[in-house]
Amino acid sequence: MELSKSGFEGIFSLDKGLKKLLTQNITPERKFFDEDTYNNGEYRFFDPRRSKLAASVLKGLSQWPFRKDSIVLYLGASHGYTVSYVSDITPNGFIFAIDFAPRVVRDLVFLAEERKNIAPILADANKIESYLHRVSQVDIVYQDVAQKNQVEIFLKNCNMFLKAGGFGFLALKSRSIDITKKPKLIFKESRDKLEKEMTIVDYRELEPFQKDHAMFLCKKK
């Protein structure tokens, strides 16, 4: 199979149907998550079952704000799986990777030792004051947190750090908001909240890759 551009800057495909996604590895021959590689480790397969961002692409996301030099605030970085792919996509940019769990931030530190465009930050995304002095204005806010007030956290961080005209990705976890309500109702209620402050430019439900999840792509007014 032949490698081709996917139409999403920084992402490649091994088939015309956009079913197998890859990024060009900025640390050739090195991998961190036991991911499959291609062409002797020069490219890494981007798994939609491990990343809401990859799932969004395969679900037909219509806009793609990432550029090689994008500055990104990543909330809910966890062990850094998706962060590492954003690192590939933005080789000349920078990622502020925030998580509140010391155990996973330790993994982020190891990742950042190899990938110099990542800054791991131990902080709670709900407490902006704890990292206000460590984060600049950004082109993109990407959030993947499992908290009940995740919409409010997203809006608060976009208001503080996102440049005018910048984009925000909200990977919404419906079960973290209310396990008793149907996900579609949660998605609608969340959309109503988001539209009061931002312009929603795309929305994708992420089944079958991510159960009870949706991705909102928003633009700052």
Residue, then its C-alpha position, 0 to 999 in steps of 0.5 A: m500500500e502507498l502512503s498519501k496525504s489525507g487532506f488533514e495537514g500533518i496526517f497521512s493515509l495508507d488507503k484512499g478511503l482514509k481508514k488507516l491514519l499515520t503521522q510522520n514520526i519526529t523521533p524516527e525509529r522511537k515509539f512510546f505506546d507500542e504503536d504500529t509503525y511504517n517504513n522503519g518507524e518513520y511513520r506511526f499509525f494513529d489509532p482512533r480507538r485510542s484517540k478522540l482526535a483520530a476518531s474525529v478525522l475518520k468520522g469526517l471532521s470538516q475543518w482542521p486548524f492544526r498547522k506545523d507551527s501551531i501553539v496548543l493547550y492540551l487539557g487532560a493530556s493523560h499519559g500522552y498518547t494523543v499528545s505525541y501525535v499532536s507533537d508530530i503534527t506540529p513539529n515547529g509548534f509547541i504543546f502545553a500538556i496539562d494533567f492533574a495526576p502525578r503518575v501520568v505527568r511523570d510519563l509526560v515528562f519522559l515523553a517531553e525529554e524525547r520530544k522538545n515541543i511538549a511542556p508537561i504541566l502538573a495542574d488541574a484544568n479547572k484551576i486556571e490560576s495554578y498554571l496561568h503564569r506558565v501558558s501563553q496565548v494559543d492557536i488551539v485548545y484541545q480538551d479531553v477531561a472526565q469531569k462533570n463540568q467539562v463544558e465550563i472548564f473548556l469555555k474558561n480556558c478558551n476565554m483565557f488562553l485562546k487567541a481571537g479566531g482560534f479553535g477549540f476541540l472539546a472531546l465530550k464524555s457524556r457519562s462523566i456529565d450525567i450517567t442517567k441521561k441519554p448521551k444525545l441529550i447531553f450533547k444537545e445541552s452541551r451544544d446550547k452552552l457552547e453556542k452562547e460563547m463560541t461558534i460551533v464549526d463542526y460536531r461529530e459523534l465518535e461511535p463506533f470508535q469511542k462510546d458515548h463521546a462527541m467532538f465539538l470543534c469551536k471557533k472563538k468569536 
